[in-house]
């Protein structure tokens, strides 16, 4: 049976995310916690899926700043999934454009390094720099 609320330690164990990261997520508005009668931070059971989705996006190269605008949809019921999909698709298109630009810049750097290496190897074969 799933708990109605998780302590921060329970959520950390279940999600594999540190308590420090969970506090940070709460601080920036990515997660919402409540306080129990003892004043301890507790998270609703839906927070586990929220953290898991956040982790997927982080592993796919998104920053917390990029995730934050779409994070509010993590708890939306399936009837609104088309809106969610459009937002996430837009986010992934932006990420792919960013990656394409970085790949192009790296390819250019690699090409210059390969040309320089070729010159250096040629110089060594000919007895040293000219």
N, C-alpha and C positions, 0 to 999 in steps of 0.2 A: 504494500500500500504506500502510495506517495504521500509525503508529508505536506501539510498545508503551507508551512513555512520552514525555511532552512536558516540555521545560524550561519554566520559567515564562514566558520570552520567547516560545516557540513557542505556548504556550497563550494568551497575551495576543494575539498576532497572529491566531491562528485564530478566537478568540472575539470579538475587538474590545473586550475588557475590559482595563483597565490592569493592569500588574503589581502596582501598589499595591493595587488592589481585590482581586486574586487573593490577595495576602498577607493582606488583611483577612478574606476569606472563610475562609482556612485558620485564622486566629487565632480566629475565632468558632465554628469547627467545621463550617462549611458545605462545605468542601473538605478532602480529606486528601491530604497530600503525603508523599513518602518522600524520603530523601536517597540520592544515588548515592555511588559510592566516593570521589568528590572532595568530597563534602559539599554538593553543589548540590541544591536542591529539584527534584524531578521529580514529575510527576502522571501517573497512569495514563490511557490513551487515553479511558476512560469519563468523565474529568473534563470533556472538551469538551462532551458532551451535558448534563452536570450544570450547567455554567456557562450554557449556552444556555437551559436550562429556568429557571434562576434569573433570567436576564435577562427572559424572558417574564413571569414573575411580578412582577418589579420594574416593568416597563413597564405592567403592569395595576394598579399602585398598591399592591402589597404591600410591606411593610417586610422587612428581613432577619430581624427578630425573628419576624415572622409566617411567613416561609418556612422558617426553621430547623427547626421541628417536623416538617414534611413532607419536608424535603430528603433525609432518609435513604432515602426510597423511590425516589429518582431512579434508582438503579442496580438496583432489583429487577427480576427477570426477569418476562416477560409473564404467567406463570402467576399472579402475585399482583396483577395490575393492578386487580382489582375492589376490593381493599382500598385500593389507591392512589387509585382514583377516588373512593371514599367520603370519604377524607381531604381530597382536593383540592376536591371538591364542597362539603364542609363549610366549607373555607377561603373559597371563593368566596361561599357564602351569608353568611358573616360579613362579608366585604368589601362585599357589596351592601347589607346592613343598615347598615353604617357609612356608606356613600355616600348611602343614602336619608336618613339622619339629617342629614348635612352639607348635602344638597340642600334639605331642609326648612328648616334654619336659614338658609341663604343666601336662599331664597325669601322668608322672613320679613324679613330685612334689606333685600332688594330692594324689597319692598312698602313698608316704612317710608321708604326713600329716595325712592321714586316719589311717595309722599304728600307728603313734605317738599318735593320739587322742584315739585310742583303748587302748593303754598302759596306758595313763593318766586316762581314765575312769575306767579301771580295778583297778588301784592303788587307786582311790578315793573310789571305792566300798569296797576295802579291808582295808580302814582306812588311807590312805595317801601314799606318796611316800616311796619307800623302799630304 
